[in-house]
Amino acid sequence: MMPRPPPEDFALKETNPHLGGGKVSGDKLTSTYDLVEQMQYLYVRAVKAKDLPGKDVTGSCDPYVEVKLGNYLGKTRFFEKKSNPEWNQVFAFSKDRLQASLLEVTVKDKDFVKDDFIGKVFFDLNEIPKRVPPDSPLAPQWYRLEDRQGNKVKGELMLAVWMGTQADEAFPEAWHSDAAFVSGADGLANIRSKVYLSPKLWYLRVNVIEAQDLQPGDKGRYPEVFVKAILGNQALRTRISQARGINPMWNEDLMFVAAEPFEEPLILSVEDRVAPNKDEVLGKCAIPLQYVDRRLDHKPVNGRWFNLEKHVIIEGEKKKETKFASRIHMRICLEGGYHVLDESTHYSSDLRPTAKQLWKSSIGVLELGILNAHGLMPMKNKDGRGTTDAYCVAKYGQKWVRTRTIIDSFAPKWNEQYTWEVFDPCTVITIGVFDNCHLHGGDKAAGAKDTKIGKVRIRLSTLETDRVYTHSYPLLVLHPNGVKKMGEIHLAVRFSCSSLLNMMHMYSHPLLPKMHYLHPLTVSQLDSLRHQATQIVSMRLGRAEPPLRKEVVEYMLDVGSHMWSMRRSKANFFRIMNVLGGLIAVGKWFDQICNWKNPIITVLIHILFIILVLYPELILPTIFLYLFLIGVWYYRWRPRHPPHMDTRLSHADSAHPDELDEEFDTFPTSRPSDIVRMRYDRLRSIAGRIQTVVGDLATQGERLQSLLSWRDPRATALFVIFCLVAAIVLYVTPFQVVALLAGFYILRHPRFRHKLPSVPLNFFRRLPARTDSML
């Protein structure tokens, strides 16, 4: 039965936007902003003023500049008691929203009751010059201030006024007219576009070898000693040493994630388990990571002895006890040959090792144009109506970009373009859309979280080189009540390759750096280290200005995607069945051949079989020629669009509400006990069926082993005799004769077949397995 069609249009749509202001011909690179639509802005740079008259009783003034265009009003900061202030602030007014033909720039004096007027300058918008980068910035000029009647007054204002686009270097830091209602410096900082870099991450390997001359508190018992290591929020411990005594040995590796710049030392403590829930510290040492050896390969580093300091409490104060020096022997190094996994391995955007010396040269450039979004859902209520303040975040490699926030719009236009170096084509760029909940800064927004609107993933290896892909991607988010389309985002993507030969050569390289294969980390280690890496990245980016918040980073890095989900398990099962569908189809086709459903095709297969048996050297060339012809035949139906989120493949459109509620449950669970009991019983039922399948597979394997194990003496005797007879017959008979006879037997006509199972199958099913020994 075919799954029901989705209730909404979740498809990818190809578009034909007016990129680069119409300067893009075909797929050729013509300018730095050729993947976005041009947006015209009126720029006003208020540089400084001089000789301003005093307006206060004291004869001084606190000047600021007010830029007014229609209903839009922007202000600079003010300076106290300064007649020659310097602001150097830029204002940008979108040409699409210009409501007047006259620009008014006023200088005012800040006052407690009412700000005093000092003077103003007028500009006719028809007279303003245009500027297009890479032209040099327009030189500001001095303008004499006028009063309200148009008469010249004392004081001059230095201004630059021009028409430009978003490619202007003044654009990122400018005050924007569409953000006129954002209050406070924090709020303005939170709406600007920004580029972030992930911290450089290292794996820290601590090989704890042994300790000497420990001083346990209780001399009358053998100490149960272990080592605990702490780095920031990460804490690991060794097993209890088997060598009971004051010179314990471990030879155990502990792995941590460390980020540059190294802010916290590695703290090691040797502890004695004196009671089930009580440990006594025998000594501590702190090791700054700045002085730790860095290695690029698998050559062992030299071990070092570290002195352990014991802290004793005397009259409520901690003091170091240095009567006797206990020591610990360790090898500590920062591993530069690994790639620190902070993303899901399925969506990795960077696979290079930590050490820059091991990086290969780049193979190309990825360019992304974030054009606009449309049909966005209202994400919050403001003044009794729904509103959305959307911004985008894109992540590839170590570089994160954040667009500016478009205030109160369900169809925001960003038209921002970003570029990344590409080192491996088998990587993924992730673009997420979020609703900004921090526009007003201060305590009001401190506890708020930016809401996810949706995300898009694009795998670079699915893109043709030097082709501009312009598509509108659906923004799909899974909610507890089902999948929901939150809108669409319009993107332009181009992957340019600098050397086709180098890129082709990359397909022969291992996916991860060689240390992952020479000294592999365990699955549990990788899971733990990935969790620590994502926590470090989210913490460091959250400290940037403006911050890239934890909820945004975790959504982009797919934190929590490994948790149990009935929906995802079903989707993966049907993915496996889809992969096996080809083999099943071949099996059904061969069964039709054997049963002579189409006699002509069966006769042709007989002829082909005879040719291949008589000329076995044609077997492999025939197979590869057949694969080549299939590949060439499928070329005309090759995908012309990048892949996108598929609700049908994900089983998101047919998931039961209870399954979705379970997927969104916290860990540990927060649901009532009766719901948890029902889900546990359901999981037991599913696990029981899986257990049966695994047991059946084990049974078939054990039957194969029992052919020669003499567990069933009669069956083994029959098999051994059959092997001897087969060896003699095959030795005497030419191989081609045996192959022909076997092929003709398999392809025999149905009138020579029986409904009952074959003799070899009957024999195999009678062999013993170890199920009899199971409790």
C-alpha positions in Angstrom: 0.0 0.0 0.0 1.4 3.4 -1.0 1.8 5.9 1.9 -0.7 8.8 1.8 0.4 12.0 0.1 1.7 14.7 2.4 -1.0 17.3 3.4 1.2 20.2 2.3 3.7 20.9 -0.5 6.9 19.7 1.0 8.8 19.6 -2.3 11.9 21.4 -3.5 11.2 24.2 -6.1 13.7 25.4 -8.7 13.7 29.2 -9.0 15.1 31.8 -11.4 16.0 34.9 -9.4 17.6 38.1 -10.7 21.1 37.4 -9.3 23.8 40.0 -9.2 21.6 42.8 -10.5 21.4 41.0 -13.9 25.2 40.8 -14.2 25.4 37.0 -14.0 25.7 35.5 -17.5 25.3 31.7 -17.3 27.3 30.3 -14.4 30.3 32.6 -14.6 31.7 34.5 -11.6 31.4 38.2 -12.3 31.4 39.9 -8.9 31.6 39.2 -5.2 27.9 39.5 -4.7 26.7 37.6 -7.8 24.7 34.9 -6.0 22.2 37.3 -4.4 19.7 39.9 -5.6 20.9 43.5 -5.3 19.2 45.6 -2.6 19.5 49.4 -2.9 20.2 51.4 0.2 20.6 55.1 1.0 23.7 55.5 3.2 24.3 58.4 5.5 27.7 58.6 7.4 27.7 61.2 10.2 31.4 61.7 10.8 31.9 64.7 13.1 31.0 68.3 13.8 32.9 71.5 14.7 32.3 74.9 16.2 28.9 73.9 17.6 27.3 76.7 19.6 26.6 76.2 23.3 22.9 75.8 24.3 23.1 75.1 28.0 23.3 77.7 30.8 27.0 76.9 31.2 27.6 77.6 27.5 28.4 74.0 26.6 26.4 71.4 24.5 25.8 67.6 24.5 25.4 67.1 20.7 24.0 64.2 18.7 22.8 63.8 15.2 19.3 62.8 14.1 18.8 61.4 10.6 15.2 61.6 9.4 13.7 60.2 6.2 9.9 60.1 6.1 8.7 58.2 9.2 12.2 56.6 9.8 14.4 58.3 12.4 17.9 57.3 13.5 20.1 58.8 16.2 23.8 58.8 17.0 25.1 58.6 20.5 25.6 62.0 22.3 28.8 63.5 23.8 28.7 65.5 27.0 30.0 69.0 26.8 31.8 68.7 23.5 31.5 71.3 20.7 33.7 69.2 18.3 32.2 65.7 18.6 33.2 62.6 16.4 30.5 60.0 15.9 31.5 58.1 12.7 28.2 56.3 12.5 26.4 55.0 9.4 22.7 54.9 8.8 21.1 52.7 6.0 17.6 53.2 4.6 16.2 50.6 2.3 15.2 52.1 -1.1 12.1 49.8 -1.2 10.8 51.7 1.8 11.7 55.3 1.0 8.7 57.4 2.0 10.0 60.9 1.2 12.1 62.7 -1.4 14.0 64.8 1.2 16.6 63.6 3.7 16.9 65.7 6.8 20.0 65.6 9.1 19.6 67.5 12.3 22.2 68.3 15.1 20.6 68.6 18.5 21.7 69.2 22.1 20.7 66.6 24.6 18.7 68.0 27.5 16.7 66.7 30.4 13.4 68.3 29.5 13.5 68.9 25.7 16.4 68.6 23.3 17.5 71.9 21.8 17.8 72.4 18.1 21.3 73.4 16.9 21.0 73.2 13.1 20.1 71.0 10.1 21.2 70.0 6.6 18.8 69.0 3.8 19.5 66.6 0.8 17.3 66.0 -2.2 17.3 62.2 -2.9 17.4 62.9 -6.7 20.8 64.6 -6.2 22.5 61.8 -4.2 25.4 60.0 -6.0 25.6 56.3 -6.5 28.5 54.2 -5.4 29.3 50.5 -6.4 32.2 48.6 -4.9 35.1 48.2 -5.6 35.0 52.0 -6.0 36.7 53.8 -3.1 34.4 55.0 -0.3 32.9 58.4 -0.9 34.8 61.2 0.8 32.8 63.0 3.5 32.3 66.8 3.1 31.7 69.7 5.5 28.2 71.1 5.4 27.2 74.5 7.1 24.3 74.1 9.4 21.1 75.9 8.8 18.2 77.0 11.1 14.6 76.1 10.5 14.1 79.1 8.1 17.1 78.0 6.0 19.5 80.7 7.2 23.2 79.7 7.9 24.1 79.3 11.6 27.3 78.7 13.5 28.6 75.1 13.3 29.5 72.6 10.6 28.7 68.9 10.1 30.9 66.4 8.1 28.7 64.0 6.2 28.9 61.4 3.4 25.6 60.5 1.6 25.4 58.0 -1.2 23.2 55.3 -2.8 24.7 51.8 -2.6 23.9 48.1 -2.2 24.4 45.5 0.4 27.9 44.9 -1.0 29.0 48.1 0.6 31.5 47.7 3.3 29.5 50.1 5.5 26.5 47.7 5.4 27.3 45.2 8.2 27.8 47.9 11.0 25.2 50.3 9.8 22.0 51.2 11.7 19.1 49.9 9.5 15.8 51.6 9.0 13.9 48.3 9.3 15.4 47.9 12.8 14.2 51.3 14.0 12.1 49.8 16.8 14.9 47.8 18.4 16.0 49.3 21.7 19.3 49.4 23.4 22.9 48.6 22.4 22.4 44.9 23.2 19.3 44.7 21.1 21.1 46.3 18.1 24.1 44.0 18.5 21.8 41.0 18.4 20.4 41.9 15.0 23.7 42.4 13.1 25.3 39.9 10.7 28.4 38.2 12.0 31.0 35.6 11.2 32.2 33.3 13.9 35.0 30.7 14.1 34.7 27.5 16.1 37.4 27.1 18.7 40.3 24.9 17.7 39.7 21.5 19.4 42.3 18.9 20.5 42.0 15.4 21.9 44.0 15.3 25.1 45.4 11.8 25.9 46.4 11.1 29.5 48.1 7.7 29.8 48.2 7.0 33.6 51.0 4.5 34.1 51.9 4.2 37.8 52.3 6.0 41.1 55.0 5.7 43.8 55.3 6.2 47.5 51.7 6.9 48.3 50.8 7.7 51.9 47.4 6.2 52.7 45.7 7.5 55.9 45.1 3.9 57.2 48.4 2.0 57.2 46.7 -1.2 58.3 44.9 -2.0 55.1 45.7 -2.4 51.4 44.7 0.8 49.6 42.2 0.6 46.7 43.7 3.4 44.6 42.4 5.0 41.4 43.2 8.2 39.6 40.6 10.9 38.8 41.3 13.5 36.1 39.3 16.7 35.7 39.4 19.2 32.7 36.8 21.9 32.9 33.4 20.1 33.1 34.9 16.7 32.1 35.8 14.2 34.7 37.1 10.7 34.1 38.7 8.1 36.4 40.7 4.9 36.0 39.8 1.5 37.4 41.0 0.6 40.9 44.6 -0.7 40.6 45.0 -4.5 40.8 48.5 -4.0 42.4 47.4 -3.4 46.0 50.0 -1.3 47.8 51.7 2.1 47.9 53.1 1.7 44.3 49.9 1.0 42.2 49.9 0.5 38.4 47.2 1.2 35.8 48.6 1.8 32.3 45.2 3.2 31.3 44.3 5.9 28.8 41.9 8.8 29.6 40.7 11.0 26.7 39.5 14.6 26.9 38.5 17.4 24.6 40.5 20.7 25.0 39.9 24.0 23.2 42.4 26.7 22.4 43.1 29.1 24.1 43.7 26.7 27.0 42.0 28.3 30.0 41.9 25.6 32.6 44.6 23.2 33.7 44.3 19.4 33.9 43.8 18.4 37.5 44.7 14.9 38.6 44.0 13.4 42.0 45.1 10.0 43.3 42.3 8.7 45.6 41.8 5.7 47.9 38.4 4.0 48.2 38.2 3.7 52.0 34.4 2.9 52.0 31.7 2.3 49.4 30.8 6.0 49.2 33.9 7.6 50.6 37.2 8.4 48.9 40.4 9.8 50.5 42.6 12.1 48.4 46.2 10.9 48.6 47.6 13.6 46.4 46.9 16.1 43.6 48.7 17.9 40.8 47.6 20.6 38.2 49.1 20.5 34.7 48.8 23.6 32.4 48.0 22.4 28.9 50.2 25.1 27.3 53.3 23.0 28.2 51.9 19.6 27.1 53.6 17.9 24.2 51.7 17.9 20.8 52.1 14.9 18.5 51.1 14.5 14.9 51.5 10.7 14.5 51.4 7.5 16.6 55.0 7.8 17.9 54.9 7.4 21.7 55.7 10.5 23.8 58.1 10.4 26.7 56.6 9.7 30.1 57.1 12.2 33.0 57.0 12.0 36.7 54.8 14.6 38.4 54.9 15.4 42.1 51.7 14.9 44.1 50.8 17.6 46.6 48.7 16.6 49.6 46.4 19.2 51.1 45.7 18.9 54.8 43.2 21.0 56.7 44.7 22.7 59.8 42.3 24.9 61.8 39.9 25.2 58.9 42.5 26.3 56.3 44.0 24.2 53.5 47.8 23.9 53.6 50.2 22.0 51.4 52.0 19.1 53.1 55.5 18.7 51.6 56.9 16.3 54.1 57.1 13.4 51.7 56.9 13.5 47.9 54.5 11.0 46.3 54.8 10.8 42.5 52.8 9.8 39.5 54.1 8.6 36.2 52.1 9.6 33.1 52.3 10.3 29.3 50.3 13.3 28.4 49.9 14.7 24.9 47.6 16.7 22.7 46.7 14.6 19.7 47.0 16.6 16.4 46.5 13.7 14.1 42.8 13.2 14.9 39.8 15.1 13.8 37.8 16.1 16.8 34.2 15.1 15.9 31.8 17.8 17.1 29.1 17.0 14.5 27.1 13.9 13.6 29.4 11.8 11.4 26.6 11.6 8.8 26.6 15.5 8.4 30.2 16.3 8.9 31.3 19.6 7.3 35.0 19.2 8.1 37.2 16.1 8.3 40.7 17.6 8.7 43.0 16.8 11.5 43.6 19.3 14.3 47.2 20.0 13.4 47.4 22.5 10.6 50.7 21.0 9.4 48.7 17.9 8.3 46.1 19.8 6.2 46.0 19.2 2.5 45.5 22.1 0.1 41.9 23.2 -0.7 40.2 21.7 -3.7 37.7 24.4 -4.3 35.3 27.1 -3.0 31.7 26.9 -1.8 29.6 30.1 -2.2 26.2 30.5 -0.6 23.7 33.2 -1.3 21.0 33.5 1.4 18.3 35.3 -0.6 15.1 35.4 1.3 12.3 33.3 3.0 8.6 33.4 2.5 5.5 32.0 4.1 7.1 32.0 7.6 4.8 31.1 10.5 4.3 33.6 13.3 6.6 32.5 16.1 5.6 34.9 19.0 3.0 37.4 20.0 3.7 41.1 20.1 1.0 43.7 20.8 -1.7 41.1 20.3 -0.6 39.8 16.9 1.8 37.2 15.6 5.3 38.2 14.5 8.6 36.7 13.4 12.1 38.3 13.6 14.0 35.8 11.4 17.8 35.3 10.9 19.8 32.5 9.3 22.9 30.7 10.5 25.1 28.7 8.1 27.8 26.3 9.3 30.5 24.7 7.2 33.9 23.7 8.6 35.1 25.9 11.4 33.3 29.0 10.0 29.8 29.9 11.2 27.9 32.8 9.7 24.9 34.6 11.0 22.8 37.0 8.8 21.2 40.1 10.1 17.8 39.8 11.7 14.9 41.1 9.6 12.3 42.6 12.0 8.7 41.7 12.0 8.5 40.0 8.6 7.0 36.7 7.3 8.9 37.2 4.0 12.4 38.5 5.1 15.0 39.4 2.4 18.6 39.0 3.5 20.5 38.8 0.2 23.8 38.1 1.9 26.6 36.0 0.4 29.3 34.0 2.1 32.3 31.9 1.0 34.1 28.9 2.4 37.2 27.0 1.3 36.5 23.3 0.6 38.9 20.6 1.5 36.7 17.5 0.9 33.7 17.2 -1.4 32.0 14.6 0.8 31.0 17.1 3.4 27.7 18.9 4.2 26.7 22.5 4.7 23.9 23.2 7.2 21.7 26.3 7.0 19.2 27.0 9.8 16.5 29.7 10.2 15.7 31.0 13.7 13.4 33.5 15.4 15.3 36.2 17.3 13.9 36.5 20.9 16.7 39.0 22.1 15.8 42.2 20.4 15.4 44.3 23.5 18.4 43.0 25.5 18.6 43.3 29.2 17.0 41.0 31.8 13.8 40.7 29.8 15.5 38.6 27.1 18.0 36.9 29.4 16.0 33.7 29.8 14.5 33.7 26.3 15.5 31.1 23.7 15.7 31.7 20.0 13.1 29.4 18.3 14.0 27.1 15.5 12.1 27.6 12.3 13.8 24.9 10.2 17.1 23.9 8.6 18.5 22.7 5.3 21.4 20.4 4.6 23.3 20.3 1.3 25.9 17.7 0.5 28.6 19.1 -1.7 29.3 15.8 -3.5 25.7 16.0 -4.9 26.4 19.3 -6.7 27.8 19.7 -10.2 30.9 22.0 -10.2 30.6 25.6 -11.3 26.8 25.4 -11.6 24.6 27.9 -9.7 21.7 26.1 -7.9 18.8 28.3 -7.1 16.1 26.6 -5.2 13.4 27.2 -2.6 13.8 24.7 0.2 10.9 23.8 2.5 11.6 24.5 6.2 10.3 21.4 8.0 10.2 20.9 11.8 9.0 17.9 13.7 6.6 18.9 16.5 5.0 16.6 19.1 1.8 16.9 17.1 3.4 16.0 13.7 5.6 17.5 11.0 4.9 21.1 10.1 6.1 23.3 7.3 7.3 26.6 8.8 7.9 28.3 5.4 10.5 28.2 2.6 14.0 29.5 2.3 15.5 30.7 -1.0 19.1 29.8 -1.5 21.7 30.1 -4.3 24.7 27.7 -4.1 27.8 27.2 -6.2 30.6 24.8 -5.7 33.7 25.8 -7.7 36.5 23.3 -8.2 40.1 24.6 -8.5 41.5 21.2 -9.7 39.2 18.4 -11.0 42.2 15.9 -10.7 42.7 16.7 -7.0 39.0 16.4 -6.3 38.8 13.0 -8.0 41.9 11.9 -6.1 40.1 12.8 -2.8 37.7 9.8 -3.4 40.6 7.4 -2.9 41.6 8.9 0.5 40.3 7.7 3.8 37.4 9.8 5.1 39.0 10.6 8.4 42.7 11.3 9.2 44.9 8.2 9.4 45.2 8.2 13.2 41.5 7.2 13.4 42.5 3.9 11.7 46.0 3.3 13.1 44.8 3.9 16.8 41.0 3.9 16.6 38.9 5.3 19.5 36.1 3.1 20.8 32.5 3.9 20.0 31.7 4.8 23.6 34.8 7.1 23.7 33.7 8.8 20.5 30.2 9.4 21.8 31.4 10.9 25.0 34.0 13.0 23.3 31.5 14.3 20.7 29.2 15.3 23.6 32.1 17.2 25.3 33.1 18.8 22.0 29.6 20.2 21.3 29.3 21.5 24.8 32.7 23.4 24.4 31.7 24.8 21.0 28.3 26.0 22.2 29.9 27.5 25.4 32.6 29.4 23.4 30.3 30.7 20.7 27.8 31.7 23.4 30.5 34.0 24.8 31.0 35.9 21.5 29.4 39.3 20.9 26.7 39.0 19.7 26.4 35.5 21.1 25.5 32.5 19.0 23.3 30.8 21.6 23.4 27.3 22.9 20.0 26.3 21.5 21.1 27.5 18.0 24.5 25.7 18.1 23.0 22.4 19.4 20.3 22.4 16.7 22.9 23.0 14.0 25.1 20.3 15.3 22.2 17.8 15.7 22.7 17.2 19.4 20.4 14.5 20.6 19.8 12.9 17.2 21.1 9.6 18.6 18.3 9.2 21.1 15.7 6.4 20.7 12.9 7.2 18.2 10.3 4.7 17.0 9.7 6.9 13.9 13.4 6.9 13.0 13.8 3.2 13.6 10.9 2.5 11.2 12.5 4.8 8.6 15.8 3.1 8.9 14.2 -0.3 8.6 12.4 0.7 5.4 15.7 2.2 4.1 17.3 -1.2 4.5 14.4 -2.9 2.8 14.7 -0.4 -0.1 18.4 -1.2 -0.4 17.6 -4.9 -0.4 14.8 -4.3 -2.8 17.2 -4.6 -5.8 18.5 -8.0 -4.6 14.9 -9.2 -4.0 13.9 -8.0 -7.5 16.9 -9.9 -9.0 15.8 -13.0 -7.0 12.2 -12.8 -8.2 13.4 -12.4 -11.8 15.7 -15.4 -11.5 12.9 -17.4 -10.0 10.8 -16.5 -13.1 13.6 -17.7 -15.3 13.9 -21.0 -13.5 10.1 -21.5 -13.7 10.0 -20.7 -17.4 7.5 -17.9 -17.1 8.9 -16.4 -20.3 10.4 -19.3 -22.4 12.2 -17.0 -24.9 14.1 -15.2 -22.1 14.9 -18.5 -20.4 16.3 -19.9 -23.6 18.4 -16.8 -24.1 19.7 -17.1 -20.5 20.6 -20.7 -21.3 22.6 -19.6 -24.3 24.4 -16.8 -22.4 25.2 -19.3 -19.6 26.7 -21.8 -22.0 28.9 -19.1 -23.6 30.2 -17.9 -20.2 30.9 -21.5 -19.1 32.8 -22.3 -22.3 34.6 -18.9 -22.2 35.0 -18.1 -18.4 37.4 -15.3 -19.2 34.3 -13.3 -20.4 32.5 -13.4 -17.0 34.1 -10.3 -15.4 34.3 -8.2 -18.6 30.6 -9.0 -19.1 29.6 -7.9 -15.6 31.6 -4.6 -15.8 30.3 -3.9 -19.3 26.7 -4.5 -18.0 27.3 -2.1 -15.0 28.8 0.5 -17.4 25.8 0.3 -19.7 23.4 0.7 -16.8 25.3 3.8 -15.5 25.2 5.4 -19.0 21.5 4.6 -19.4 20.7 6.1 -16.0 22.7 9.3 -16.8 19.7 10.8 -18.7 17.6 10.5 -15.5 20.3 11.8 -13.1 19.1 14.1 -10.3 19.1 17.8 -11.3 18.3 19.1 -7.8 20.2 18.9 -4.5 18.6 16.5 -2.0 16.3 17.9 0.7 14.4 16.9 3.8 12.0 14.1 2.8 9.0 13.6 5.1 8.0 10.3 3.5 11.5 8.8 3.8 11.6 10.0 7.5 8.2 8.6 8.2 7.4 12.0 9.7 4.0 12.3 7.9 2.7 9.0 9.1 4.1 8.8 12.7 1.7 8.1 15.5 1.2 11.0 18.0 2.4 8.8 20.9 5.6 7.9 19.0 6.3 11.6 18.5 5.6 12.3 22.1 8.1 9.6 23.1 10.7 11.1 20.7 10.3 14.5 22.3 10.4 13.1 25.9 13.3 14.2 28.0 16.1 11.9 29.2 15.4 10.6 31.9 11.7 10.5 31.1 9.3 13.1 32.5 6.1 11.3 31.5 3.6 9.6 33.9 4.3 6.0 35.0 1.4 4.4 33.1 2.6 5.9 29.8 6.1 4.8 30.5 4.8 1.3 31.3 2.9 1.2 28.0 6.0 2.3 26.0 8.2 -0.1 27.9 5.8 -3.0 27.0 5.8 -1.9 23.4 9.6 -1.7 23.3 9.7 -5.2 24.8 7.4 -6.5 22.1 9.6 -5.1 19.4 12.8 -6.3 21.1 11.3 -9.8 21.3 10.8 -9.9 17.5 14.3 -8.6 17.0 15.6 -11.2 19.5 13.8 -14.0 17.5 15.4 -12.9 14.2 18.9 -12.7 15.8 18.4 -16.2 17.3 17.4 -17.6 13.9 20.5 -16.1 12.3 22.6 -17.6 15.1 20.9 -21.0 14.5 21.8 -21.0 10.8 25.4 -20.2 11.6 25.6 -23.0 14.2 24.2 -25.5 11.7 27.0 -24.6 9.3 29.5 -25.2 12.1 27.9 -28.5 13.1 28.5 -30.0 9.6 32.0 -31.0 10.7 31.7 -30.9 14.5 30.3 -34.5 14.9 27.6 -33.1 17.2 25.3 -35.2 15.1 27.5 -38.2 14.2 25.3 -39.5 11.4 24.9 -36.1 9.7 28.6 -35.4 9.9 29.4 -38.9 8.5 27.0 -38.4 5.6 28.6 -35.0 4.9 32.2 -36.2 5.1 31.4 -39.1 2.7 29.7 -36.7 0.3 32.8 -34.4 0.4 35.0 -37.4 -0.5 32.8 -38.4 -3.4 32.5 -34.8 -4.6 36.2 -34.4 -4.5 36.8 -37.5 -6.7 34.1 -36.7 -9.2 35.2 -33.0 -9.5 38.8 -34.2 -9.9 37.9 -36.6 -12.7 35.2 -34.4 -14.5 36.2 -31.2 -16.3 35.0 -28.1 -14.4 33.0 -26.8 -17.4 31.0 -30.0 -17.6 30.2 -29.8 -13.9 29.2 -26.1 -14.3 26.9 -26.9 -17.2 25.2 -29.7 -15.5 24.7 -27.6 -12.3 23.3 -24.7 -14.4 20.9 -26.9 -16.4 19.7 -28.5 -13.1 19.0 -25.1 -11.5 17.2 -23.9 -14.7 15.3 -27.1 -15.4 11.7 -26.9 -16.5 8.9 -26.9 -13.9 7.6 -30.3 -14.9 11.0 -31.7 -13.6 10.6 -29.9 -10.3 8.9 -30.9 -7.0 6.8 -28.8 -4.6 8.7 -30.2 -1.7 12.0 -28.7 -0.5 15.3 -30.0 -2.0 17.4 -32.7 -0.4 20.3 -30.4 0.6 17.8 -28.0 2.3 16.2 -30.9 4.1 19.6 -32.1 5.3 20.6 -28.6 6.5 17.4 -28.0 8.4 17.9 -31.3 10.3 21.4 -30.3 11.6 21.6 -29.5 15.4 22.1 -26.0 16.7 22.9 -24.8 20.3 19.3 -23.8 20.9 18.9 -27.0 23.0 21.5 -25.6 25.4 19.7 -22.3 25.9 17.9 -21.7 29.2 
